[in-house]
Each structure stands twice: as structure tokens, then as C-alpha cells.
Amino acid sequence: MVSQNHDRQSTNKGNVLHKNRTVELSRAGKHLSERYKERRDQRRKIRAELKNAAPHPHHTKNDIRKCLKKTGSKCHLCGRRLTLKSCRIDHVKHRARGGEDADWNYLPSCAACNVLRWQMLPDEITEVMRLGVWARGEIERATSAVGRIMANAFAKKEKTREKRCKKPSRERTKQTMTSRSLDAGIQ
């Protein structure tokens, strides 16, 4: 009789903890939603300021070479190898926020990361990168249900994206092959 009461108490305690966890998660969701709205408003303000900003000076090949030397010819965000043609000059502190057009304020980036920086604030990029690193680990290990779900969802998304693309690039093909192999290994 005592053990049955003990089991009920521990079960009830588990339900209470579960409810508290649900409340915590819903609060976190609201917080993230509010942060997203704040960031969206910030981005809109920045874009409006940029429309009125002075035009960006043209960078010479020598400027690009100097910039590439800073990171060993790699994108400062993703680490992808860059050439003179593929390099985009990225401002460390955006001009819209008072950054200068000076060598010390430039870093090389690939086109994808440069576009990403236009669409997201630095703390958003950091958050996405951290989430991506965690997700990649979960997918590669494929031991958790979360990893398997993400791998399958990503493979499905890539198939849909491939259908939209006219000519997949070599890099995209590599990524798709990786996602297919992950998908095949998980099922």
C-alpha cells in the first residue's frame, strides 16, 4: 500500500515537472518571438538608412588582396576558400551603424555570407551558426530521434530545392549527396 502511494506521488511529481517545463518552453517561445520582432524592426530601420547613405566606393584588386591576407584567403564567417573574383568585402561595423570605409573595417566574405549579413544582425548569425553546429552534430551521430528527424527533413527539403534549381552547382551536388547518404543510413 505504501509503495502504491509512493508511485502515485512520483508520477504526480513528474506531471507537475512536465507542466512546468511546458510553461517554461512557451515563455521561451514568446521571448524568441518578441526578439524576432525587435530584430525585424532594427533591420527595417537599417535598410531605410542605407537607402539614404552615400554610394559605396569601388574596391580595387589591391584592396581585395589586402583584405584576403587578413584571413588567409578564407571567408571570415564560414571559412570557405576565396579568390579575387569570389571575394566580397564585408564591413565589420556596417556603414549604416557608423562604420567607416577603411581597411581596418573590412573582412573578406563569400557571396552567400555577405547576403546573410545583409538579412541578419550579427547576434542572429551567431545564433544560427550555434544552432547549425549543434544540429550538424545531432545529424552526424544519428543516435537521437531529433537527429534522425532533422536528417530526413533536410533531405526532403534538398530534394524540393533541387527540383527548383535549373543547374545544381558542384557544391550543391556534394551537399545533396551527403544528405542522401545520411538519409539512407538512418532509415
C-alpha positions, 0 to 999 in steps of 0.5 A: 500500500505504501509503495502504491502511494509512493508511485502515485506521488512520483508520477504526480511529481513528474506531471507537475515537472512536465507542466512546468517545463511546458510553461517554461518552453512557451515563455521561451517561445514568446521571448524568441518571438518578441526578439524576432520582432525587435530584430525585424524592426532594427533591420527595417530601420537599417535598410531605410538608412542605407537607402539614404547613405552615400554610394559605396566606393569601388574596391580595387584588386589591391584592396581585395588582396589586402583584405584576403591576407587578413584571413588567409584567403578564407571567408571570415564567417564560414571559412570557405576558400576565396579568390579575387573574383569570389571575394566580397568585402564585408564591413565589420561595423556596417556603414549604416551603424557608423562604420567607416570605409577603411581597411581596418573595417573590412573582412573578406566574405563569400557571396552567400555570407555577405547576403546573410549579413545583409538579412541578419544582425550579427547576434542572429548569425551567431545564433544560427551558426550555434544552432547549425553546429549543434544540429550538424552534430545531432545529424552526424551521430544519428543516435537521437530521434531529433537527429534522425528527424532533422536528417530526413527533413533536410533531405526532403527539403534538398530534394524540393530545392533541387527540383527548383534549381535549373543547374545544381552547382558542384557544391550543391551536388556534394551537399545533396549527396551527403544528405542522401547518404545520411538519409539512407543510413538512418532509415 
